[in-house]
Structures are given as structure tokens and as C-alpha cells.
């Protein structure tokens, strides 16, 4: 059996990971909702620490940063008026960093994200955030449709255990599968240490 290859490899359409000298940083849903309660994610300490490192490096390099914020319902998950919907401490926007608010997993859906990225003039986007299998995956897939080149920072993303009809898929398995899917045809994977 021949060695397995990604769709990127088979089609010749893959690309090298971006770096902070030529890309925008897109941070998806770095909100308190994911720190505790029913949506608490596995591996959040490491992921948030890595996002903080990326954020610091992007600011130092004077690169554009866009923060995606999910808007839930008042009193519910991602409460836009409460603590659950607030940005995680240490990952809050600063200065002229853009905030794009969304109501669906896809951060391009009915938002100004596509226009904001277009105005920045680069096709390269470094992506991190939460949840790997939901808003991160959905947004990266949509980005490909807009001709953007996503570099997904796998150790700056996190997810959770998921229920199935006959049990549970662990967060570790979900993360591994989702990153493999992204790497196959949607994004180039990298680690935080390679970008800072």
C-alpha cells in the first residue's frame, strides 16, 4: 500500500506555514464560557498560554489582530452582557485590534470578517482559538472558499469530549481527528514555538 498523502500533497496546492511578518492573527472565541461549566474544554491552560504568546508576538511585530467573539443569549451561554461571554483574562483586545462578533460557528457568516481581512491586504491568516471541531474548523473551511491561506496553530486550540450514540469520544481524539482533517485539505498546521 502506498504511503498516505494529504489532499494538499496530492493536488500540489499546499503551502508553507505563514509567519507573523506577513500574516494576520485571527483568535476565535477566546471567551470565559470555555473555562468552566458544560462547555469547559480540555487543555485550556496550555492553549490559552499559547494564544497569549502569539498575541504578544503579533503585537510586538505590529501585525493585525482580529478577535472573534461569539454572541449568545442574555443569561445563557456566551452571555454578551455577562462574564461568560467576556474575553479570557490576558487575551482581551487592545488598541485598534478589531473585534468581529458572530452568532454562528462560521465567523464569516453575516459578519464583516471577509471584508476586514481583504482590507488588510494579505491572504495569509494565522488561526487559533476554540472549539477546534466547531467554530475553528468551520471558519477555516470557509476561509478556503475566500481564497485565504490558513495556518492553524494546533497547540493554541482546544476542544472537549463529545457524546456519541454508544459512548464518548475523548477531547484528545476529537482534537487529533480535527487537526488531521484540517491538515488534509484546509490549513497548514504549525505549533506556537514555530511562530514566535
C-alpha positions as CSV (number, residue, x, y, z in Angstrom):
1,X,0.0,0.0,0.0
2,X,1.4,3.4,-1.0
3,X,2.2,6.0,1.7
4,X,-0.8,8.1,2.6
5,X,-0.8,11.7,1.4
6,X,-3.0,14.7,2.2
7,X,-5.2,16.2,-0.4
8,X,-2.9,19.2,-0.4
9,X,0.0,16.9,-1.3
10,X,-1.9,15.0,-4.0
11,X,-3.1,18.2,-5.7
12,X,0.0,20.2,-5.2
13,X,-2.0,23.0,-3.7
14,X,-0.4,23.0,-0.2
15,X,1.6,26.0,1.1
16,X,4.1,26.7,3.8
17,X,3.0,27.9,7.2
18,X,2.7,31.7,7.4
19,X,4.7,33.7,9.9
20,X,4.0,36.9,11.8
21,X,5.9,39.0,9.4
22,X,3.3,38.6,6.6
23,X,0.1,37.4,8.2
24,X,-2.9,38.5,10.3
25,X,-3.7,36.7,13.6
26,X,-7.2,35.5,14.0
27,X,-8.3,34.5,17.5
28,X,-11.6,32.7,17.6
29,X,-13.9,32.7,20.7
30,X,-11.3,33.2,23.4
31,X,-14.1,33.6,25.9
32,X,-14.8,32.6,29.5
33,X,-17.5,30.2,28.5
34,X,-14.9,27.6,27.7
35,X,-13.1,27.8,31.1
36,X,-15.8,26.1,33.3
37,X,-19.3,24.7,33.1
38,X,-20.8,22.5,30.4
39,X,-18.5,23.8,27.7
40,X,-15.3,23.6,29.7
41,X,-12.6,22.5,27.2
42,X,-9.7,20.1,27.8
43,X,-6.2,21.6,27.6
44,X,-7.3,25.2,28.1
45,X,-4.3,26.1,30.3
46,X,-1.8,25.3,27.6
47,X,-4.0,26.6,24.7
48,X,-4.6,30.0,26.4
49,X,-1.0,30.3,27.3
50,X,0.0,29.7,23.7
51,X,-2.6,32.2,22.4
52,X,-1.1,34.8,24.8
53,X,2.3,34.1,23.4
54,X,1.0,34.5,19.8
55,X,-0.8,37.7,20.8
56,X,2.3,39.2,22.4
57,X,4.4,38.3,19.3
58,X,1.9,39.7,16.9
59,X,1.7,43.0,18.8
60,X,5.5,43.2,19.0
61,X,5.7,42.6,15.2
62,X,2.9,45.2,14.7
63,X,0.8,42.7,12.8
64,X,-3.0,42.9,12.6
65,X,-5.0,41.0,15.2
66,X,-8.7,40.2,14.8
67,X,-10.7,38.8,17.8
68,X,-13.8,36.8,17.1
69,X,-16.4,37.0,19.8
70,X,-19.4,34.6,19.9
71,X,-22.7,36.3,21.0
72,X,-25.0,34.1,22.9
73,X,-28.2,34.9,24.7
74,X,-28.5,37.2,27.8
75,X,-28.4,34.9,30.8
76,X,-27.3,31.9,28.7
77,X,-24.2,30.6,27.2
78,X,-21.8,33.2,25.8
79,X,-23.9,35.9,27.5
80,X,-22.9,39.1,25.7
81,X,-23.7,41.1,28.8
82,X,-22.1,38.8,31.3
83,X,-18.8,37.2,32.4
84,X,-19.4,34.0,30.4
85,X,-19.3,35.9,27.1
86,X,-16.3,38.1,28.0
87,X,-12.8,37.6,26.7
88,X,-10.5,35.4,28.7
89,X,-8.3,37.5,31.0
90,X,-5.0,38.2,29.3
91,X,-6.4,37.7,25.8
92,X,-8.6,40.8,25.6
93,X,-8.3,43.1,22.6
94,X,-6.1,46.2,22.9
95,X,-5.8,49.4,21.0
96,X,-7.0,49.2,17.4
97,X,-7.4,45.4,17.3
98,X,-10.6,44.6,15.6
99,X,-13.5,42.7,17.2
100,X,-15.8,40.8,15.0
101,X,-19.0,39.5,16.6
102,X,-20.8,36.4,15.3
103,X,-23.8,34.3,16.2
104,X,-22.9,31.2,14.1
105,X,-19.9,28.9,14.2
106,X,-18.6,30.3,10.9
107,X,-17.0,33.6,11.7
108,X,-17.6,34.7,8.1
109,X,-21.4,34.2,8.3
110,X,-23.2,37.6,8.3
111,X,-20.2,39.4,9.7
112,X,-17.5,41.8,8.4
113,X,-14.7,39.3,8.7
114,X,-14.1,38.7,5.0
115,X,-14.0,42.5,4.3
116,X,-11.7,43.1,7.3
117,X,-9.2,40.5,6.1
118,X,-9.5,41.8,2.5
119,X,-8.7,45.3,3.7
120,X,-5.6,44.1,5.4
121,X,-4.2,43.0,2.0
122,X,-2.8,39.6,2.9
123,X,-4.1,36.2,2.0
124,X,-2.2,34.6,5.0
125,X,-4.1,34.2,8.2
126,X,-2.8,32.5,11.4
127,X,-5.7,31.0,13.2
128,X,-6.1,29.8,16.8
129,X,-8.9,29.5,19.4
130,X,-12.0,27.5,20.3
131,X,-13.5,25.0,19.8
132,X,-11.3,23.1,17.4
133,X,-14.2,20.9,16.0
134,X,-16.7,23.7,15.8
135,X,-16.0,27.4,15.2
136,X,-12.3,27.0,14.4
137,X,-13.0,24.2,11.8
138,X,-16.0,25.9,10.3
139,X,-14.2,29.2,9.9
140,X,-11.1,27.7,8.4
141,X,-13.2,25.8,5.9
142,X,-15.0,29.0,4.9
143,X,-11.7,30.8,4.6
144,X,-10.6,28.4,1.9
145,X,-13.7,29.4,-0.1
146,X,-12.5,33.0,0.1
147,X,-9.0,32.1,-1.2
148,X,-7.3,32.6,2.1
149,X,-4.3,30.6,3.2
150,X,-4.8,29.5,6.8
151,X,-2.1,28.4,9.1
152,X,-3.7,26.7,12.1
153,X,-1.8,26.7,15.4
154,X,-2.8,23.3,16.7
155,X,-1.4,23.8,20.2
156,X,-3.3,27.1,20.5
157,X,-6.7,25.4,20.0
158,X,-8.8,23.1,22.3
159,X,-11.9,21.1,22.3
160,X,-14.0,18.8,24.6
161,X,-15.2,15.3,25.0
162,X,-18.2,14.6,22.7
163,X,-21.1,12.2,23.2
164,X,-21.9,9.5,20.7
165,X,-24.7,7.1,20.4
166,X,-22.7,4.4,22.2
167,X,-20.3,6.4,24.5
168,X,-17.9,9.3,24.4
169,X,-15.1,10.4,22.0
170,X,-12.4,12.0,24.2
171,X,-11.2,15.5,23.6
172,X,-7.8,14.2,22.7
173,X,-9.3,12.0,19.9
174,X,-11.5,14.8,18.7
175,X,-8.6,17.2,18.5
176,X,-6.4,14.7,16.7
177,X,-9.1,13.9,14.2
178,X,-10.0,17.6,13.6
179,X,-6.4,18.6,13.1
180,X,-5.8,15.7,10.6
181,X,-8.9,16.9,8.7
182,X,-7.7,20.5,8.6
183,X,-4.3,19.4,7.5
184,X,-5.7,17.2,4.8
185,X,-7.3,20.0,2.7
186,X,-7.9,23.2,4.6
187,X,-4.9,24.6,6.5
188,X,-1.2,24.2,7.1
189,X,-0.6,23.1,10.7
190,X,2.1,24.5,13.0
191,X,3.0,24.9,16.6
192,X,3.2,28.1,18.6
193,X,7.0,27.8,19.0
194,X,7.4,28.0,15.3
195,X,5.8,31.4,15.1
196,X,7.4,33.3,17.9
